[in-house]
Amino acid sequence: MKRLAMWMMAAFFALTAGVAGAADVLLGAGDVLKISVYGSPDLGLETRVSEAGEITFPLVGAVPIGGLSVAAAEKKIGNLLEGGGFLRKAQVNIIVTSLQSQQVSVLGQVNRPGRYPLEGKRSLMDVLAMAGGFTADAGDTINLIRKRDGKTSKEIIDIIEMVRAGSLERDVDLTGNDVIYVERTPRFYIYGEVQRPGTFRLERGMTVLQALSVGGGLTQRGTERSMRIKRRDAAGKLETIEAKHDDLLQTDDVVYVRESLF
């Protein structure tokens, strides 16, 4: 419940941060535009921005608009119509009917994974909210994968800690083709003389004693004085550790509760 409340708070911050208008969209290859010119219905058309970032417009020919905002593209086409002597005062209107160039991918443990358009300025939390938030199996961290100047980078962001600390400077603005991957929650395993052996969510700072509680406690034959942790080291080798109550568990630890000898 605490984790759910934290996610709801994060979504609230995202949705109340303000949404930019369509005029802030930067146009790019693949975008489909519906263009009209006031008083000149014969100049209206629907077209797609080419891979070179251009459209072909009546009377003026090829117009490079890739990287421009909608407002800037409207002004550019208007200036070309006026500069060519075709219209005295050109009032151009552009509606983006399909935004293909500015999309981000949201994958992993979210309720609605997929590709989402960046219709204006969108932050990480905005897009996570658009994807329906975390599933019950989601962990607290996300991977943000970005490509800039031909180089790919990966940043791990702890969403829950970001909200707890109010560090919203990590709620970065996204650009087209960014990838958000929400990790699956870390798990631990417990078996032996416990009431509910199985696989469970590993909470932050979880101790062996807390893990025992999650497993329903001891059976009549179990003992807290004889527990072991099976854990793989950095090289992947399995090691067995005599467990103490306050030992902290790690991802994929296996806790074995042995039977009392008396």
C-alpha positions in Angstrom: 0.0 0.0 0.0 2.8 2.4 0.8 4.5 1.8 -2.5 1.1 2.3 -4.3 0.6 5.6 -2.5 4.2 6.7 -3.6 3.4 5.9 -7.2 0.1 7.8 -7.1 2.0 10.8 -5.7 4.6 10.5 -8.5 1.8 10.4 -11.1 0.2 13.4 -9.5 3.4 15.4 -9.9 3.6 14.4 -13.5 0.0 15.3 -14.4 0.1 18.6 -12.6 3.4 19.7 -14.0 1.7 21.3 -17.1 1.3 20.1 -20.6 2.7 22.0 -23.5 0.5 22.7 -26.5 0.8 21.2 -30.0 2.7 24.3 -31.1 5.8 23.0 -29.2 6.0 19.8 -31.2 9.1 19.6 -33.3 8.3 18.2 -36.7 10.3 15.3 -38.2 10.4 12.5 -40.7 7.2 10.5 -40.9 4.9 13.1 -39.4 1.6 13.5 -41.3 0.4 17.1 -41.6 -2.9 18.7 -42.7 -2.1 22.1 -44.1 -4.6 24.8 -45.1 -4.2 28.4 -46.2 -7.0 30.9 -45.3 -8.9 32.1 -48.3 -7.0 29.6 -50.7 -8.7 26.2 -50.4 -6.8 25.0 -53.5 -3.6 25.2 -51.5 -4.8 22.8 -48.8 -3.3 19.4 -48.7 -2.4 16.5 -46.4 1.3 15.3 -46.7 4.0 13.4 -44.9 7.4 14.8 -43.9 10.1 13.0 -45.9 13.2 11.3 -44.5 15.0 14.4 -45.5 12.7 16.5 -43.3 10.9 18.1 -46.3 7.4 18.5 -47.7 6.4 19.5 -51.2 4.0 22.4 -51.1 2.0 23.9 -54.1 3.6 26.8 -55.8 6.8 26.9 -53.7 8.0 23.3 -54.1 10.3 21.6 -51.5 10.1 23.2 -48.0 12.5 21.9 -45.3 10.6 21.9 -42.0 12.3 19.1 -40.1 13.2 20.3 -36.6 10.8 23.2 -36.7 7.9 23.8 -34.4 4.4 23.8 -35.9 4.3 27.6 -35.6 7.7 28.0 -37.2 6.7 25.8 -40.1 3.5 27.8 -40.6 5.5 31.0 -40.7 8.1 29.6 -43.1 5.5 28.4 -45.6 3.6 31.7 -45.3 6.9 33.7 -46.0 7.6 31.6 -49.1 4.1 32.2 -50.4 4.4 35.9 -49.8 8.0 36.1 -51.0 7.1 34.4 -54.3 4.3 36.9 -54.9 1.6 34.2 -54.7 -0.3 35.7 -51.7 -0.2 39.1 -50.1 -0.9 37.9 -46.5 -0.6 34.1 -46.2 -2.3 32.7 -43.1 -1.1 29.1 -42.9 -2.5 26.5 -40.5 -0.9 23.1 -39.8 -2.6 20.3 -37.9 -0.4 17.3 -37.0 -2.7 14.3 -37.7 0.0 11.6 -37.1 3.1 12.3 -34.9 5.6 9.6 -35.9 8.9 11.3 -35.4 8.6 12.2 -31.7 7.6 9.0 -30.0 9.1 7.2 -27.0 8.9 3.5 -26.1 7.7 2.3 -22.7 8.5 -1.3 -22.0 8.6 -3.7 -19.1 6.4 -3.7 -16.0 3.9 -1.0 -16.9 0.2 -1.4 -17.4 0.1 -0.2 -21.0 3.5 -0.8 -22.7 3.9 0.7 -26.2 5.0 3.7 -28.1 3.7 7.1 -27.1 3.8 10.4 -29.0 5.5 13.4 -27.4 2.8 16.0 -28.1 4.7 18.9 -26.7 7.1 18.9 -23.8 6.8 15.6 -21.8 8.9 14.4 -18.9 9.7 10.9 -17.7 6.9 11.0 -15.2 4.4 12.3 -17.7 5.1 9.3 -20.0 5.0 6.7 -17.2 1.6 8.1 -16.2 0.4 7.9 -19.9 1.5 4.2 -19.8 -0.8 3.5 -16.8 1.9 3.4 -14.1 3.7 0.4 -12.7 2.2 -3.1 -12.5 2.2 -5.1 -9.3 5.4 -6.8 -10.4 7.4 -3.6 -11.1 10.5 -2.7 -9.2 11.4 0.8 -8.0 13.9 1.6 -10.8 13.7 2.2 -14.5 16.3 2.2 -17.2 16.3 5.3 -19.5 18.0 4.5 -22.8 18.8 7.5 -25.0 20.7 8.1 -28.2 22.5 11.4 -28.6 25.0 12.4 -31.4 25.2 8.7 -32.4 26.1 7.5 -28.9 23.7 5.4 -26.8 23.6 5.9 -23.0 21.7 4.2 -20.2 20.7 5.8 -16.9 19.2 4.0 -14.0 16.6 6.1 -12.1 15.1 5.2 -8.8 11.6 6.5 -9.2 10.4 5.9 -5.6 13.5 7.5 -4.1 13.2 10.4 -6.5 9.7 11.2 -5.2 10.6 10.6 -1.5 13.5 13.0 -1.7 11.6 15.5 -4.0 14.4 15.3 -6.5 12.3 16.1 -9.5 15.4 17.4 -11.4 15.8 13.7 -12.4 12.3 13.9 -14.0 14.0 14.7 -17.3 12.3 15.8 -20.5 12.2 13.2 -23.2 12.8 13.4 -26.9 11.9 11.1 -29.8 13.1 7.5 -29.7 14.0 7.5 -26.0 13.3 4.1 -24.4 12.0 3.6 -20.9 12.3 0.1 -19.4 10.7 -0.6 -16.1 12.5 -3.4 -14.2 10.7 -6.3 -12.6 10.7 -6.3 -8.9 13.7 -8.1 -7.2 12.7 -11.4 -5.6 13.8 -13.8 -2.9 12.9 -17.4 -2.2 12.2 -19.1 1.1 11.6 -22.8 1.7 11.9 -25.5 4.4 10.1 -25.3 7.7 7.9 -22.2 6.9 4.1 -21.9 6.6 4.2 -20.4 3.1 7.3 -21.4 1.1 7.6 -19.7 -2.2 8.9 -16.6 -4.1 8.3 -13.1 -2.7 9.0 -9.5 -3.4 12.3 -8.3 -1.9 11.6 -5.0 -0.1 14.3 -2.4 0.5 16.4 -3.3 3.5 14.6 -6.6 4.1 16.2 -8.8 6.8 16.1 -12.5 7.3 13.6 -12.2 10.1 11.3 -10.1 8.0 11.6 -12.7 5.2 10.6 -15.3 7.7 7.5 -13.3 8.5 6.6 -13.0 4.8 6.8 -16.7 4.6 4.2 -17.1 7.3 6.5 -17.9 10.1 7.9 -21.2 11.3 6.1 -24.5 11.2 6.0 -26.5 14.5 9.2 -28.2 13.5 11.1 -25.1 12.3 13.7 -23.1 14.2 15.0 -19.6 13.9 18.4 -20.7 15.1 19.1 -22.8 12.0 18.6 -20.8 8.9 20.8 -20.5 5.8 21.1 -18.2 2.8 22.1 -19.6 -0.5 23.5 -16.8 -2.7 25.6 -16.5 -5.9 28.7 -14.4 -5.7 29.9 -12.0 -8.3 31.4 -14.9 -10.3 28.1 -16.8 -10.2 29.4 -19.4 -7.7 26.8 -20.6 -5.2 27.7 -20.1 -1.6 25.9 -21.0 1.6 25.8 -18.5 4.5 24.7 -19.2 8.1 21.9 -16.6 8.5 21.5 -14.2 11.3 18.2 -12.4 12.0 19.4 -9.0 11.0 21.3 -10.1 7.9 20.1 -8.1 4.8 18.8 -10.1 1.9 19.9 -9.6 -1.7 18.2 -10.2 -5.0 17.6 -13.9 -5.7 18.7 -15.0 -2.3 17.3 -18.4 -1.2 16.5 -18.7 2.5 16.3 -22.2 3.9 14.8 -22.8 7.3 15.9 -26.1 8.8 14.1 -28.4 11.2 14.7 -28.1 14.9 16.7 -31.1 16.3 14.8 -30.9 19.6 
